[in-house]
Amino acid sequence: MMKVVVTGACGFIGSCLARRLLSNGHEVVGIDNLSRAGSSFNAAELEAAGMRLERVDLSDTEKTLALFESLGPVDAVFHLAAQVAVTTSYTDRERDFRYNAVASFNVIESIKRHTPSAYALYASTNKVFGHLEVHQPVGMEKPLDPYTPYGVSKAAAEMYFTEYGRPEIGLRTCSFRQSCIYGHHQFGVEDQGWMAWFAIANLHGLPITIYGDGRQVRDLLYVEDLIDLYLEAWEAGLTGVYPVGGGPDNSIDLRRGLELISAHSGKEFNLTHAETRPGDQPYFVADLGWLADSGLAWRPRVGVEEGVERMLDWISEHRAVIDAALSERLAAI
C-alpha cells in the first residue's frame, strides 16, 4: 500500500483518481477547499470509501507547509487543484493567480521540504500554448506562449514543477498539458467542461450559447483513460512535460459534440450564438507521438461515442445531484 496525496481531490479528475487509488488499496489523502459546485457530493463519496480529507486553501503558504509537514513522507503527489476557467481568470485575475501559481508553488516547495522522494505530477493545460494558429496536432516542439491570465498562471505553475525537477533541486516531476477531459462525476458549466455542460443542459432542457462558429476542434480524452496514464506514468517514473489528449482519432468540433449528445438523448438543443470569447483556441489536438519514446504502453481506449454515452448515462442516473450542483452554482453568483 502506498500513501498518495491528491490535491483537488473532490473535483472532477481528482475524485476519479482518488476513487481508483482507493480501489487499488492505497492510502489517499485528499486536499480540497470544496469551493466548486458538486465537490461536497464527491467528498462524501470519497470519505465513505476511506479517503482522508483535508480542507486547506493551498494558496495559504503557512497552512500548506504545515499540512505537508504533518503528513510526513508520501509516495506520490498528484497536484490537480486549480482555478479552471479562462473567463474567471479575466474577471478575477488575483484569485486565478493565487489558486494556480501561488498554490502550485506552495505544493512543490512543500514536497521539496517534507517529502522529496515523492513522485510529483502536475495537471497543466493546453492553454499554456496560447492562441494557436495551427491546425495540426501540437507536439513537444511547440513552445509555451500563454495568452490568457489562466494560461499564464498555469504556465507559471508548470514551470515551477519543471524547475524543481532539474538536478539542482532534484525532485521527480512530470506535467501533462491536458486537452479536453470528460466523463462521469463532471459537473460541467459553461466556462469549463464544455462536453459535460452540453450534456447537462441538453438533459435538463437548459439553453446553451455557442461562441463563434462552433467549428472549434478539440481532442477528447475520457477521464478513466487519463487516470490510466497518471498511474502508468507514476509507476514508470516518467518525468518531463507532455501534451495529453485523445489525439487525432478522438478529435471533434463543437457541432459534432452537440450531434453526439442529441443522438443519444433524443432531445434537441436550445441554442443561441455569440461572438468568440477571448482566449478560445480555434484548434487543439495533442500530438501523442512522444509516447513512442516514453516507454509507456498507454494509449486512449475509450472512443468519443462510447465516452459520451457513458457520461450521459451517469448524468441521467444522478439527476438530483446535478440539480443540487446547478442550484449551488447559481446561489454563488
GIWO-V924237 format. One record per residue. N is the residue number from 1. SS is DSSP state (helix for helix, strand for strand, loop for the rest). Layout:
N	SS
N	SS
This chain:
1	loop
2	loop
3	strand
4	strand
5	strand
6	strand
7	strand
8	loop
9	loop
10	loop
11	loop
12	helix
13	helix
14	helix
15	helix
16	helix
17	helix
18	helix
19	helix
20	helix
21	helix
22	helix
23	helix
24	loop
25	loop
26	loop
27	strand
28	strand
29	strand
30	strand
31	strand
32	loop
33	loop
34	loop
35	loop
36	loop
37	loop
38	loop
39	helix
40	helix
41	helix
42	helix
43	helix
44	helix
45	helix
46	helix
47	helix
48	helix
49	loop
50	loop
51	loop
52	strand
53	strand
54	strand
55	loop
56	loop
57	loop
58	loop
59	loop
60	loop
61	helix
62	helix
63	helix
64	helix
65	helix
66	helix
67	helix
68	helix
69	helix
70	helix
71	helix
72	loop
73	loop
74	loop
75	loop
76	strand
77	strand
78	strand
79	strand
80	loop
81	loop
82	loop
83	loop
84	loop
85	loop
86	helix
87	helix
88	helix
89	helix
90	helix
91	helix
92	loop
93	helix
94	helix
95	helix
96	helix
97	helix
98	helix
99	helix
100	helix
101	helix
102	helix
103	helix
104	helix
105	helix
106	helix
107	helix
108	helix
109	helix
110	helix
111	helix
112	helix
113	helix
114	helix
115	loop
116	loop
117	loop
118	loop
119	strand
120	strand
121	strand
122	strand
123	strand
124	strand
125	strand
126	helix
127	helix
128	helix
129	helix
130	loop
131	loop
132	loop
133	loop
134	loop
135	loop
136	loop
137	loop
138	strand
139	loop
140	loop
141	loop
142	loop
143	loop
144	loop
145	loop
146	loop
147	loop
148	loop
149	helix
150	helix
151	helix
152	helix
153	helix
154	helix
155	helix
156	helix
157	helix
158	helix
159	helix
160	helix
161	helix
162	helix
163	helix
164	helix
165	loop
166	loop
167	loop
168	loop
169	loop
170	loop
171	loop
172	strand
173	strand
174	strand
175	strand
176	strand
177	strand
178	strand
179	loop
180	strand
181	strand
182	strand
183	loop
184	loop
185	loop
186	loop
187	loop
188	loop
189	strand
190	loop
191	loop
192	strand
193	loop
194	helix
195	helix
196	helix
197	helix
198	helix
199	helix
200	helix
201	helix
202	helix
203	helix
204	helix
205	loop
206	loop
207	strand
208	strand
209	strand
210	strand
211	strand
212	loop
213	loop
214	loop
215	loop
216	loop
217	strand
218	strand
219	strand
220	strand
221	strand
222	strand
223	helix
224	helix
225	helix
226	helix
227	helix
228	helix
229	helix
230	helix
231	helix
232	helix
233	helix
234	helix
235	helix
236	helix
237	loop
238	loop
239	loop
240	strand
241	strand
242	strand
243	strand
244	strand
245	loop
246	loop
247	loop
248	helix
249	helix
250	helix
251	strand
252	strand
253	strand
254	helix
255	helix
256	helix
257	helix
258	helix
259	helix
260	helix
261	helix
262	helix
263	helix
264	helix
265	helix
266	loop
267	loop
268	loop
269	loop
270	strand
271	strand
272	strand
273	strand
274	strand
275	loop
276	loop
277	loop
278	loop
279	loop
280	loop
281	loop
282	loop
283	strand
284	strand
285	loop
286	strand
287	loop
288	helix
289	helix
290	helix
291	helix
292	helix
293	helix
294	helix
295	loop
296	loop
297	loop
298	loop
299	loop
300	loop
301	loop
302	loop
303	loop
304	helix
305	helix
306	helix
307	helix
308	helix
309	helix
310	helix
311	helix
312	helix
313	helix
314	helix
315	helix
316	helix
317	helix
318	loop
319	helix
320	helix
321	helix
322	helix
323	helix
324	helix
325	helix
326	helix
327	helix
328	helix
329	helix
330	helix
331	helix
332	helix
333	loop
